[in-house]
């Protein structure tokens, strides 16, 4: 059993967990409302003869207002689905999911689901700081899921239910090893990339207590991102147009400052499109070498940064776009740099501005200047860490 006291980082971690939850809630509130003229256009039309012969069906109140995302595949009671994907926090791994629809109407689809997760990869596998690695994280969730806008191809998703996880004898995040149990709530979105396939992220908060030993109440965040397969699904709209290019994308890049970049990899998905800009949620991992005397490095070592947040691409109809990014960041360095004098873990926020050129329907590229404000987990003083990057974005 781990007997060391809970590290002083908890307040910082909880602060950014709360920020992530607020961001997810804001996304749900910011979902575009249904336009009245669209409801009128999609409502059933009746002639005088029809009025006298039979009653008119009630008008639907939950219709997609984005023409590019119409032609959804409505799900019916009894429909089954299977999901699989990656998971992040407190370790890194994946999940499998099985669900069944128990209620469907014009506004939402409700289902029961069970999910099993396994996270065998620890942050020390990416960059070793000399501390013991965490044990594998195994969990099970059972609950309900609500999926909005059945007639659209993009859906807001909310989840709630009960969970149990085994944090092992050397756990990450929680201060008591063994089995925990409690309740969870999750928020996210999904996009139907075909009549039978959906993709999207969910941010989940698990609140619970240890089962086998006395311990403190704790809240554990987790980000999952994966595919959902609906066996036997058909096209509900009859005219299934292709989704706009770039609903999901892979972001590869090179970076400099404070060290020399080994490279970066990111993944993103659009959750809102408008005439002035396209919004997406994205996560990225950045790796750099630190060589004493090169750029801002003051000793040899490694630097890794994990970030997640929002991206706004302005003027989406143009071939070149101003791009803004902002979100939360975790950083680990094993060497000293000009802005970060002490090796260790840092948490904070980042903001950036960049420019992208569309080289074709499926490829964009451009530079970015980023500034992160981070504080070491054992302290409260913020440091400013710059980074320059060049992105190559492959759109699907």
C-alpha positions as CSV (number, residue, x, y, z in Angstrom):
1,X,0.0,0.0,0.0
2,X,1.2,3.5,-0.7
3,X,1.8,5.3,2.6
4,X,3.1,8.6,1.3
5,X,0.8,11.6,1.8
6,X,-1.2,13.0,-1.1
7,X,1.0,15.3,-3.1
8,X,0.3,19.1,-3.0
9,X,-0.7,19.0,-6.6
10,X,-4.3,18.0,-5.9
11,X,-5.6,21.6,-5.7
12,X,-4.1,22.4,-9.1
13,X,-5.4,19.1,-10.7
14,X,-8.9,19.7,-9.3
15,X,-8.9,23.2,-10.5
16,X,-8.3,22.1,-14.1
17,X,-10.7,19.2,-13.7
18,X,-13.4,21.8,-12.9
19,X,-12.4,23.9,-15.8
20,X,-12.7,20.9,-18.1
21,X,-16.2,20.2,-16.8
22,X,-17.3,23.8,-17.2
23,X,-15.9,23.8,-20.8
24,X,-18.0,20.7,-21.6
25,X,-21.1,22.2,-20.1
26,X,-20.5,25.3,-22.1
27,X,-20.3,23.3,-25.3
28,X,-23.7,21.8,-24.6
29,X,-25.2,25.1,-23.8
30,X,-23.7,26.6,-27.0
31,X,-25.4,24.1,-29.3
32,X,-27.2,26.0,-32.0
33,X,-30.9,26.3,-31.5
34,X,-33.4,25.0,-34.1
35,X,-34.6,27.7,-36.4
36,X,-38.3,28.3,-36.7
37,X,-38.2,28.4,-40.5
38,X,-36.4,25.1,-40.6
39,X,-39.1,23.5,-38.4
40,X,-41.8,25.0,-40.8
41,X,-39.9,23.7,-43.8
42,X,-39.6,20.2,-42.5
43,X,-43.1,20.0,-40.9
44,X,-45.7,17.9,-42.6
45,X,-47.8,19.8,-45.2
46,X,-51.5,18.9,-45.6
47,X,-54.0,19.7,-48.3
48,X,-57.7,20.5,-47.6
49,X,-58.7,17.0,-48.5
50,X,-56.2,15.6,-46.1
51,X,-57.4,17.8,-43.3
52,X,-60.9,16.6,-43.7
53,X,-59.9,12.9,-44.1
54,X,-57.4,12.4,-41.3
55,X,-55.7,14.4,-38.5
56,X,-52.3,16.0,-39.3
57,X,-49.3,14.5,-37.5
58,X,-47.8,16.9,-34.9
59,X,-44.9,18.9,-36.0
60,X,-41.5,17.8,-34.9
61,X,-39.7,20.1,-32.5
62,X,-36.2,18.7,-32.7
63,X,-34.9,18.9,-36.2
64,X,-31.3,19.5,-37.5
65,X,-30.8,23.1,-38.5
66,X,-27.4,22.6,-40.3
67,X,-28.2,21.4,-43.8
68,X,-24.8,19.8,-44.1
69,X,-25.5,17.5,-41.2
70,X,-29.0,16.4,-42.2
71,X,-29.8,12.8,-43.3
72,X,-29.2,11.2,-39.9
73,X,-29.9,7.6,-39.1
74,X,-32.6,7.6,-36.4
75,X,-32.2,4.7,-34.0
76,X,-35.1,2.6,-32.8
77,X,-35.9,0.8,-29.6
78,X,-34.0,-2.4,-29.4
79,X,-31.1,-1.2,-31.6
80,X,-27.7,-2.5,-30.4
81,X,-24.4,-0.8,-30.6
82,X,-20.7,-1.6,-29.9
83,X,-18.1,1.0,-29.1
84,X,-14.3,0.9,-28.8
85,X,-11.6,3.6,-28.5
86,X,-8.8,5.2,-26.4
87,X,-9.0,6.6,-22.9
88,X,-6.8,9.2,-21.1
89,X,-6.5,9.8,-17.4
90,X,-5.4,8.7,-15.0
91,X,-3.3,6.4,-17.1
92,X,-3.6,5.7,-20.9
93,X,-5.4,2.8,-22.4
94,X,-8.7,1.9,-24.1
95,X,-12.3,0.7,-23.6
96,X,-15.0,-1.6,-25.0
97,X,-18.7,-0.7,-24.8
98,X,-22.0,-2.4,-25.4
99,X,-25.4,-0.6,-25.5
100,X,-29.1,-1.1,-26.3
101,X,-31.6,1.6,-27.1
102,X,-34.7,1.6,-24.8
103,X,-36.4,4.9,-25.8
104,X,-36.4,6.9,-29.0
105,X,-38.3,10.0,-30.1
106,X,-37.9,13.1,-32.3
107,X,-35.7,14.8,-29.7
108,X,-33.4,12.2,-28.3
109,X,-32.3,8.6,-28.1
110,X,-31.9,6.9,-24.7
111,X,-29.9,3.6,-24.1
112,X,-28.5,1.4,-21.4
113,X,-24.8,0.7,-21.8
114,X,-22.0,-1.2,-20.1
115,X,-18.3,-0.2,-20.6
116,X,-15.1,-1.9,-19.6
117,X,-11.8,-0.1,-19.5
118,X,-8.1,-1.0,-19.2
119,X,-5.2,1.5,-18.9
120,X,-1.8,-0.2,-18.8
121,X,0.3,2.7,-19.9
122,X,1.7,5.2,-17.3
123,X,3.1,8.7,-17.9
124,X,6.5,7.3,-17.0
125,X,6.4,5.3,-20.2
126,X,6.4,8.5,-22.2
127,X,9.0,10.4,-20.1
128,X,10.6,8.8,-17.0
129,X,11.1,11.1,-14.0
130,X,12.6,8.4,-11.7
131,X,9.4,7.7,-9.7
132,X,7.8,4.2,-9.5
133,X,5.4,3.6,-12.4
134,X,1.7,3.3,-11.6
135,X,-0.1,-0.1,-11.7
136,X,-2.6,-1.0,-14.5
137,X,-6.0,0.7,-14.1
138,X,-9.1,-1.5,-14.7
139,X,-12.7,-0.2,-14.5
140,X,-16.3,-1.1,-15.2
141,X,-19.2,1.3,-15.8
142,X,-23.0,0.6,-16.0
143,X,-25.4,3.4,-16.8
144,X,-27.6,5.3,-19.3
145,X,-26.8,7.5,-22.3
146,X,-28.8,10.3,-23.9
147,X,-28.1,11.2,-27.6
148,X,-29.7,14.4,-28.9
149,X,-31.0,15.3,-32.4
150,X,-31.7,11.8,-33.9
151,X,-32.4,13.3,-37.4
152,X,-29.0,15.1,-37.5
153,X,-25.6,13.6,-38.0
154,X,-24.0,15.4,-35.0
155,X,-25.3,14.7,-31.5
156,X,-24.7,16.0,-28.0
157,X,-24.2,13.1,-25.6
158,X,-24.6,12.9,-21.8
159,X,-24.0,9.8,-19.6
160,X,-24.6,8.9,-16.0
161,X,-24.4,5.7,-13.9
162,X,-22.3,3.7,-11.5
163,X,-18.7,2.6,-11.7
164,X,-16.1,0.4,-10.0
165,X,-12.3,0.6,-10.7
166,X,-9.2,-1.2,-9.4
167,X,-6.4,1.3,-9.0
168,X,-3.8,-1.3,-8.1
169,X,-1.2,-1.1,-5.3
170,X,0.6,1.9,-6.8
171,X,-2.3,4.1,-8.1
172,X,-2.3,7.3,-10.1
173,X,-4.5,10.2,-9.0
174,X,-6.2,8.6,-5.9
175,X,-4.4,8.3,-2.6
176,X,-5.8,4.9,-1.6
177,X,-5.0,1.7,-3.5
178,X,-7.4,-1.1,-4.3
179,X,-11.0,-1.1,-5.5
180,X,-13.2,2.1,-5.6
181,X,-16.9,2.5,-6.4
182,X,-19.2,5.4,-6.9
183,X,-21.2,7.4,-9.6
184,X,-20.2,9.1,-12.8
185,X,-21.5,11.7,-15.1
186,X,-20.2,12.4,-18.6
187,X,-20.6,15.0,-21.4
188,X,-19.5,14.9,-25.1
189,X,-20.6,14.8,-28.7
190,X,-20.7,12.3,-31.6
191,X,-20.8,12.6,-35.4
192,X,-22.3,10.0,-37.7
193,X,-19.6,9.4,-40.3
194,X,-21.8,6.8,-42.0
195,X,-25.2,5.2,-41.3
196,X,-23.6,2.6,-39.1
197,X,-20.5,4.4,-37.6
198,X,-20.2,7.3,-35.2
199,X,-17.2,8.9,-33.6
200,X,-16.7,11.3,-30.7
201,X,-15.2,12.2,-27.3
202,X,-16.7,12.1,-23.8
203,X,-15.3,13.8,-20.7
204,X,-16.3,11.8,-17.6
205,X,-16.1,12.6,-13.9
206,X,-16.1,9.6,-11.5
207,X,-16.8,10.5,-7.8
208,X,-16.4,7.7,-5.3
209,X,-14.8,6.1,-2.2
210,X,-12.4,3.1,-1.7
211,X,-14.3,-0.1,-1.0
212,X,-11.7,-2.2,0.9
213,X,-10.1,0.4,3.1
214,X,-10.8,3.8,4.7
215,X,-10.1,6.7,2.4
216,X,-11.1,10.1,1.3
217,X,-13.8,10.9,-1.2
218,X,-12.2,11.7,-4.6
219,X,-13.1,12.8,-8.1
220,X,-11.3,11.2,-11.1
221,X,-11.6,12.7,-14.6
222,X,-11.3,10.7,-17.8
223,X,-11.4,11.5,-21.5
224,X,-12.5,8.8,-23.9
225,X,-12.6,9.1,-27.7
226,X,-13.8,6.3,-30.0
227,X,-15.9,4.7,-32.6
228,X,-19.5,3.3,-32.2
229,X,-20.8,0.7,-34.6
230,X,-24.6,0.2,-35.1
231,X,-25.1,-3.2,-36.7
232,X,-27.7,-3.3,-39.4
233,X,-28.2,0.5,-39.4
234,X,-29.7,2.0,-42.6
235,X,-29.8,5.5,-44.0
236,X,-32.8,7.4,-42.4
237,X,-32.7,10.3,-44.8
238,X,-32.7,8.6,-48.1
239,X,-30.1,10.9,-49.6
240,X,-26.9,10.4,-47.5
241,X,-24.5,13.2,-48.6
242,X,-20.9,13.0,-47.6
243,X,-19.9,14.9,-44.5
244,X,-17.9,18.2,-44.9
245,X,-14.2,17.4,-45.2
246,X,-12.3,17.7,-41.9
247,X,-15.0,16.6,-39.4
248,X,-12.1,14.6,-37.9
249,X,-8.4,15.3,-38.5
250,X,-4.9,14.2,-37.6
251,X,-2.4,17.0,-36.7
252,X,1.3,16.3,-37.1
253,X,4.0,18.9,-36.4
254,X,7.4,20.1,-35.4
255,X,8.2,22.5,-32.6
256,X,10.9,24.6,-31.0
257,X,11.2,26.3,-27.6
258,X,12.1,25.7,-24.9
259,X,14.0,22.7,-26.5
260,X,14.3,21.2,-29.9
261,X,11.2,19.3,-31.0
262,X,11.1,15.6,-31.7
263,X,7.6,16.1,-33.1
264,X,4.0,16.3,-32.0
265,X,0.8,14.4,-32.8
266,X,-2.8,15.5,-32.2
267,X,-6.3,14.5,-33.0
268,X,-9.4,16.7,-33.4
269,X,-13.1,16.7,-34.2
270,X,-15.5,19.5,-35.2
271,X,-18.5,20.1,-33.0
272,X,-19.9,23.3,-34.6
273,X,-19.7,25.1,-38.0
274,X,-20.8,28.6,-38.8
275,X,-20.2,31.2,-41.5
276,X,-17.6,33.0,-39.3
277,X,-15.7,30.0,-37.9
278,X,-15.4,26.3,-37.3
279,X,-15.0,25.0,-33.7
280,X,-13.4,21.7,-32.8
281,X,-12.1,19.9,-29.8
282,X,-8.6,18.5,-29.9
283,X,-5.8,16.8,-27.9
284,X,-2.1,16.8,-28.6
285,X,1.2,15.4,-27.3
286,X,4.5,17.3,-27.8
287,X,8.0,15.9,-27.3
288,X,11.3,17.8,-27.2
289,X,15.0,17.2,-26.5
290,X,16.8,19.5,-24.1
291,X,20.5,20.1,-24.9
292,X,22.4,22.4,-22.7
293,X,23.0,25.7,-24.4
294,X,20.5,25.1,-27.3
295,X,17.7,27.6,-27.4
296,X,16.3,27.9,-23.9
297,X,17.7,24.6,-22.5
298,X,20.1,25.0,-19.5
299,X,20.8,21.3,-19.0
300,X,20.3,18.0,-20.8
301,X,17.0,16.2,-20.5
302,X,13.6,15.6,-22.1
303,X,10.4,17.6,-22.1
304,X,6.9,16.3,-22.8
305,X,3.6,18.3,-22.9
306,X,0.0,17.1,-23.1
307,X,-2.7,19.6,-24.0
308,X,-6.4,19.6,-24.7
309,X,-8.8,22.3,-25.6
310,X,-10.7,24.2,-28.3
311,X,-9.7,25.3,-31.7
312,X,-11.4,28.1,-33.7
313,X,-10.6,28.4,-37.5
314,X,-11.9,31.7,-38.7
315,X,-13.2,32.5,-42.3
316,X,-13.9,28.8,-43.1
317,X,-14.9,29.6,-46.7
318,X,-11.4,31.0,-47.5
319,X,-8.3,29.1,-48.5
320,X,-6.3,30.7,-45.6
321,X,-7.5,30.9,-42.0
322,X,-6.5,32.6,-38.8
323,X,-6.5,29.9,-36.1
324,X,-7.0,30.4,-32.3
325,X,-6.4,27.7,-29.7
326,X,-6.9,27.6,-25.9
327,X,-7.1,25.0,-23.2
328,X,-5.4,23.1,-20.3
329,X,-1.9,21.8,-20.3
330,X,0.3,19.3,-18.4
331,X,4.1,19.5,-18.8
332,X,7.0,17.3,-17.5
333,X,10.6,18.2,-17.9
334,X,13.7,16.2,-16.7
335,X,16.0,19.1,-17.4
336,X,16.3,22.8,-16.6
337,X,15.2,25.5,-19.1
338,X,15.2,29.3,-18.9
339,X,11.5,29.5,-18.0
340,X,11.4,26.3,-16.0
341,X,14.3,26.2,-13.5
342,X,13.3,23.0,-11.7
343,X,12.7,19.6,-13.3
344,X,9.3,18.1,-12.5
345,X,5.6,18.3,-13.4
346,X,3.7,21.5,-14.2
347,X,0.1,22.2,-14.9
348,X,-1.7,25.3,-16.3
349,X,-3.3,26.7,-19.4
350,X,-2.2,27.7,-22.9
351,X,-3.3,30.0,-25.7
352,X,-2.0,30.3,-29.2
353,X,-2.5,32.1,-32.5
354,X,-1.7,30.5,-35.9
355,X,-2.3,30.5,-39.6
356,X,-3.3,27.7,-41.9
357,X,-3.4,27.3,-45.7
358,X,-5.6,24.7,-47.4
359,X,-3.4,22.8,-49.8
360,X,-6.4,20.7,-50.9
361,X,-9.7,19.3,-49.6
362,X,-7.8,17.0,-47.2
363,X,-4.6,18.8,-46.3
364,X,-3.7,22.0,-44.5
365,X,-0.5,23.4,-43.1
366,X,0.7,26.5,-41.2
367,X,2.6,28.0,-38.2
368,X,1.6,28.5,-34.6
369,X,2.9,30.7,-31.7
370,X,1.9,29.3,-28.3
371,X,2.3,30.6,-24.8
372,X,1.6,28.4,-21.7
373,X,1.2,29.7,-18.2
374,X,2.1,26.7,-15.9
375,X,3.0,26.2,-12.2
376,X,4.9,23.4,-10.7
377,X,2.7,20.9,-8.8
378,X,4.5,21.6,-5.5
379,X,4.3,25.4,-5.9
380,X,2.0,28.2,-6.8
381,X,4.2,30.5,-8.9
382,X,3.4,30.6,-12.6
383,X,6.0,30.5,-15.4
384,X,5.4,31.5,-19.0
385,X,6.6,28.8,-21.5
386,X,6.7,29.8,-25.2
387,X,6.5,27.3,-28.1
388,X,6.7,27.7,-31.9
389,X,5.3,25.0,-34.1
390,X,4.5,24.1,-37.7
391,X,1.4,21.9,-38.3
392,X,0.5,19.5,-41.1
393,X,-3.2,18.6,-40.8
394,X,-4.7,15.6,-42.6
395,X,-8.5,15.9,-42.8
396,X,-11.0,13.0,-43.0
